[in-house]
């Protein structure tokens, strides 16, 4: 069984393994990243941080710096009142690839 880790980025937690490509909130970094994991699973051994594990790290590299997700449309409509308002939003994300999990 491969090593798995839980990382925290952009206010969200992600369960990752080596070689995974993960879509996370937009990062300002260009190439190499390093995260301190909250949890590391290595076969039968599980390490839990308080809140982070001190001697462990998760290395990653940025595959795509900025990707736009699907548009989310919010509509406000009231029947018989001539009220209609349409707003749209596209979130910016980054794609990272997990290269190494060390413990």
C-alpha positions as CSV (number, residue, x, y, z in Angstrom):
1,X,0.0,0.0,0.0
2,X,1.4,3.4,-1.0
3,X,1.8,6.2,1.5
4,X,-1.1,8.6,1.8
5,X,-1.3,12.0,3.5
6,X,-3.8,14.7,4.3
7,X,-2.7,18.2,3.3
8,X,-4.2,21.6,4.0
9,X,-4.3,24.3,1.3
10,X,-6.8,27.0,0.5
11,X,-8.8,26.3,3.6
12,X,-9.5,22.7,2.4
13,X,-8.1,19.3,3.2
14,X,-7.1,16.8,0.5
15,X,-6.2,13.1,0.8
16,X,-3.3,12.5,-1.6
17,X,-0.9,9.8,-2.6
18,X,2.3,10.0,-4.6
19,X,1.6,10.6,-8.3
20,X,-1.8,12.2,-7.8
21,X,-2.9,15.3,-9.7
22,X,-5.1,17.5,-7.4
23,X,-7.1,20.6,-8.3
24,X,-6.7,23.1,-5.5
25,X,-7.5,26.7,-4.9
26,X,-5.3,29.1,-6.9
27,X,-1.7,29.2,-5.7
28,X,0.8,32.0,-6.4
29,X,3.8,29.7,-6.6
30,X,5.3,28.7,-10.0
31,X,7.1,25.3,-9.7
32,X,7.9,23.5,-6.4
33,X,5.8,23.4,-3.3
34,X,6.1,21.8,0.1
35,X,3.2,21.1,2.5
36,X,3.3,20.0,6.1
37,X,0.8,17.1,6.4
38,X,-1.9,16.8,9.0
39,X,-2.0,12.9,8.8
40,X,0.3,10.3,7.2
41,X,-0.8,6.7,6.5
42,X,2.0,4.2,5.8
43,X,0.6,0.7,5.6
44,X,-0.3,-0.2,9.2
45,X,1.4,2.9,10.7
46,X,-0.7,6.1,11.1
47,X,0.8,9.4,12.3
48,X,-1.5,12.1,13.4
49,X,-0.3,15.7,13.9
50,X,-1.3,18.3,16.5
51,X,-2.2,20.0,14.1
52,X,0.8,19.2,11.8
53,X,3.4,16.4,11.8
54,X,6.8,18.1,12.5
55,X,9.3,15.8,10.7
56,X,7.1,15.0,7.7
57,X,6.6,16.8,4.4
58,X,4.7,16.4,1.1
59,X,6.5,17.7,-2.0
60,X,4.5,18.8,-5.1
61,X,5.0,20.6,-8.3
62,X,2.6,22.9,-10.2
63,X,1.3,21.3,-13.4
64,X,-1.0,24.2,-14.4
65,X,-0.8,27.6,-12.6
66,X,-4.3,28.8,-13.4
67,X,-7.4,26.8,-14.6
68,X,-10.9,28.2,-14.7
69,X,-13.7,25.9,-13.4
70,X,-17.2,25.7,-14.8
71,X,-19.3,28.8,-14.5
72,X,-21.7,28.9,-11.6
73,X,-24.9,30.9,-12.4
74,X,-27.0,32.5,-9.7
75,X,-30.5,33.7,-10.8
76,X,-32.9,35.9,-8.9
77,X,-36.4,35.9,-10.4
78,X,-39.8,37.1,-9.1
79,X,-42.9,36.2,-11.1
80,X,-45.2,39.0,-12.2
81,X,-42.9,41.6,-10.8
82,X,-40.5,42.1,-13.8
83,X,-37.5,41.2,-11.5
84,X,-34.8,39.1,-13.0
85,X,-31.1,39.2,-12.3
86,X,-28.4,36.8,-13.5
87,X,-24.9,36.7,-12.1
88,X,-22.1,34.3,-13.0
89,X,-18.8,33.3,-11.3
90,X,-15.8,31.2,-12.4
91,X,-13.4,30.1,-9.7
92,X,-9.7,30.0,-10.5
93,X,-7.8,26.8,-9.5
94,X,-4.3,25.3,-9.8
95,X,-3.4,21.8,-10.7
96,X,-0.6,20.2,-8.6
97,X,1.1,16.8,-8.8
98,X,2.3,15.1,-5.6
99,X,5.9,14.0,-6.1
100,X,7.0,12.7,-2.7
101,X,5.7,12.0,0.8
102,X,8.4,11.8,3.4
103,X,8.0,10.9,7.1
